[in-house]
């Protein structure tokens, strides 16, 4: 069964930033779907908690150069 996390993310300024986050998170095993919005400063992630966790998702966003609030 999957879980959905809605994260407040700062530092996204354009569609390129959204694509960067979506690309990085999509490469994480267990991530099923990602939606990023720079206008809403939010990233929604559907993931399989048996394969990944919220800490890994947040770390991936930070490693991409953004801040999770």
FIKOLZA-1660 file (N, C-alpha, C; in steps of 0.1 Angstrom, whole numbers, plus 5000, padded with zeros to 4 digits):
% residues 69
   i   px   py   pz ch aa at
   1 5008 4988 5000  A  X  N
   1 5000 5000 5000  A  X CA
   1 5009 5012 5000  A  X  C
   2 5006 5022 4992  A  X  N
   2 5014 5034 4991  A  X CA
   2 5009 5045 5000  A  X  C
   3 5019 5054 5003  A  X  N
   3 5016 5066 5011  A  X CA
   3 5018 5078 5002  A  X  C
   4 5012 5089 5006  A  X  N
   4 5014 5102 4999  A  X CA
   4 5019 5112 5009  A  X  C
   5 5030 5119 5006  A  X  N
   5 5035 5130 5014  A  X CA
   5 5034 5143 5006  A  X  C
   6 5030 5153 5013  A  X  N
   6 5029 5167 5007  A  X CA
   6 5039 5175 5015  A  X  C
   7 5049 5180 5008  A  X  N
   7 5060 5187 5014  A  X CA
   7 5061 5201 5010  A  X  C
   8 5063 5210 5019  A  X  N
   8 5066 5224 5016  A  X CA
   8 5081 5225 5012  A  X  C
   9 5084 5230 5000  A  X  N
   9 5097 5231 4995  A  X CA
   9 5100 5245 4990  A  X  C
  10 5111 5251 4995  A  X  N
  10 5115 5264 4991  A  X CA
  10 5127 5263 4982  A  X  C
  11 5128 5273 4973  A  X  N
  11 5139 5274 4964  A  X CA
  11 5135 5271 4950  A  X  C
  12 5123 5266 4947  A  X  N
  12 5119 5264 4934  A  X CA
  12 5114 5277 4928  A  X  C
  13 5120 5280 4916  A  X  N
  13 5116 5293 4910  A  X CA
  13 5110 5292 4896  A  X  C
  14 5110 5280 4890  A  X  N
  14 5105 5278 4877  A  X CA
  14 5102 5264 4874  A  X  C
  15 5097 5262 4862  A  X  N
  15 5094 5248 4857  A  X CA
  15 5106 5239 4857  A  X  C
  16 5118 5245 4854  A  X  N
  16 5130 5237 4854  A  X CA
  16 5134 5232 4868  A  X  C
  17 5131 5240 4878  A  X  N
  17 5133 5235 4892  A  X CA
  17 5123 5223 4895  A  X  C
  18 5111 5225 4890  A  X  N
  18 5101 5214 4892  A  X CA
  18 5106 5201 4885  A  X  C
  19 5111 5202 4873  A  X  N
  19 5116 5191 4865  A  X CA
  19 5128 5184 4872  A  X  C
  20 5136 5193 4878  A  X  N
  20 5148 5188 4885  A  X CA
  20 5144 5179 4897  A  X  C
  21 5134 5184 4905  A  X  N
  21 5130 5176 4916  A  X CA
  21 5122 5163 4912  A  X  C
  22 5114 5165 4902  A  X  N
  22 5106 5153 4897  A  X CA
  22 5116 5142 4892  A  X  C
  23 5126 5146 4884  A  X  N
  23 5136 5137 4879  A  X CA
  23 5144 5130 4890  A  X  C
  24 5149 5138 4900  A  X  N
  24 5156 5132 4911  A  X CA
  24 5148 5122 4919  A  X  C
  25 5136 5126 4923  A  X  N
  25 5127 5117 4931  A  X CA
  25 5122 5105 4923  A  X  C
  26 5120 5107 4910  A  X  N
  26 5115 5095 4902  A  X CA
  26 5126 5084 4902  A  X  C
  27 5139 5088 4904  A  X  N
  27 5149 5078 4903  A  X CA
  27 5151 5071 4916  A  X  C
  28 5144 5075 4927  A  X  N
  28 5145 5068 4940  A  X CA
  28 5136 5056 4939  A  X  C
  29 5142 5044 4942  A  X  N
  29 5134 5032 4943  A  X CA
  29 5122 5033 4953  A  X  C
  30 5110 5030 4948  A  X  N
  30 5099 5030 4957  A  X CA
  30 5090 5043 4955  A  X  C
  31 5096 5053 4948  A  X  N
  31 5087 5065 4945  A  X CA
  31 5079 5061 4933  A  X  C
  32 5066 5063 4935  A  X  N
  32 5056 5059 4924  A  X CA
  32 5052 5071 4916  A  X  C
  33 5050 5083 4922  A  X  N
  33 5046 5095 4914  A  X CA
  33 5050 5107 4922  A  X  C
  34 5053 5118 4914  A  X  N
  34 5058 5130 4919  A  X CA
  34 5051 5142 4912  A  X  C
  35 5046 5151 4920  A  X  N
  35 5041 5164 4914  A  X CA
  35 5047 5175 4921  A  X  C
  36 5054 5184 4914  A  X  N
  36 5061 5196 4920  A  X CA
  36 5054 5209 4915  A  X  C
  37 5052 5218 4923  A  X  N
  37 5047 5231 4919  A  X CA
  37 5055 5243 4925  A  X  C
  38 5062 5250 4917  A  X  N
  38 5070 5261 4922  A  X CA
  38 5061 5273 4927  A  X  C
  39 5049 5274 4921  A  X  N
  39 5040 5285 4925  A  X CA
  39 5034 5282 4938  A  X  C
  40 5031 5269 4941  A  X  N
  40 5026 5266 4954  A  X CA
  40 5036 5262 4964  A  X  C
  41 5049 5261 4960  A  X  N
  41 5060 5258 4968  A  X CA
  41 5058 5244 4975  A  X  C
  42 5053 5235 4967  A  X  N
  42 5049 5222 4973  A  X CA
  42 5053 5210 4963  A  X  C
  43 5057 5199 4970  A  X  N
  43 5060 5187 4962  A  X CA
  43 5051 5176 4969  A  X  C
  44 5044 5169 4960  A  X  N
  44 5036 5158 4965  A  X CA
  44 5042 5145 4959  A  X  C
  45 5044 5135 4968  A  X  N
  45 5052 5123 4965  A  X CA
  45 5043 5111 4969  A  X  C
  46 5040 5102 4960  A  X  N
  46 5034 5090 4963  A  X CA
  46 5045 5079 4963  A  X  C
  47 5046 5072 4974  A  X  N
  47 5057 5062 4975  A  X CA
  47 5053 5049 4983  A  X  C
  48 5061 5039 4981  A  X  N
  48 5059 5026 4987  A  X CA
  48 5068 5026 5000  A  X  C
  49 5062 5026 5012  A  X  N
  49 5070 5027 5024  A  X CA
  49 5078 5015 5027  A  X  C
  50 5076 5004 5019  A  X  N
  50 5084 4992 5021  A  X CA
  50 5097 4993 5013  A  X  C
  51 5098 5003 5004  A  X  N
  51 5110 5005 4996  A  X CA
  51 5118 5018 4999  A  X  C
  52 5111 5028 5004  A  X  N
  52 5118 5041 5007  A  X CA
  52 5110 5047 5019  A  X  C
  53 5116 5058 5024  A  X  N
  53 5109 5065 5035  A  X CA
  53 5110 5080 5033  A  X  C
  54 5103 5087 5042  A  X  N
  54 5102 5102 5041  A  X CA
  54 5116 5108 5042  A  X  C
  55 5124 5103 5051  A  X  N
  55 5138 5108 5052  A  X CA
  55 5146 5108 5039  A  X  C
  56 5145 5097 5032  A  X  N
  56 5152 5095 5019  A  X CA
  56 5147 5105 5009  A  X  C
  57 5133 5107 5009  A  X  N
  57 5127 5116 5000  A  X CA
  57 5132 5130 5003  A  X  C
  58 5131 5134 5015  A  X  N
  58 5136 5148 5019  A  X CA
  58 5150 5150 5016  A  X  C
  59 5159 5140 5019  A  X  N
  59 5173 5141 5016  A  X CA
  59 5176 5143 5001  A  X  C
  60 5168 5136 4993  A  X  N
  60 5169 5137 4978  A  X CA
  60 5166 5151 4974  A  X  C
  61 5156 5157 4980  A  X  N
  61 5152 5171 4976  A  X CA
  61 5163 5181 4980  A  X  C
  62 5168 5179 4992  A  X  N
  62 5179 5187 4997  A  X CA
  62 5192 5186 4989  A  X  C
  63 5195 5174 4985  A  X  N
  63 5207 5171 4976  A  X CA
  63 5205 5178 4963  A  X  C
  64 5192 5180 4958  A  X  N
  64 5190 5186 4945  A  X CA
  64 5191 5202 4947  A  X  C
  65 5193 5207 4959  A  X  N
  65 5195 5221 4961  A  X CA
  65 5184 5229 4966  A  X  C
  66 5174 5222 4972  A  X  N
  66 5162 5228 4977  A  X CA
  66 5160 5226 4992  A  X  C
  67 5151 5233 4998  A  X  N
  67 5150 5232 5013  A  X CA
  67 5136 5227 5015  A  X  C
  68 5135 5217 5024  A  X  N
  68 5122 5211 5028  A  X CA
  68 5118 5218 5042  A  X  C
  69 5107 5225 5042  A  X  N
  69 5103 5232 5054  A  X CA
  69 5096 5222 5064  A  X  C
% end
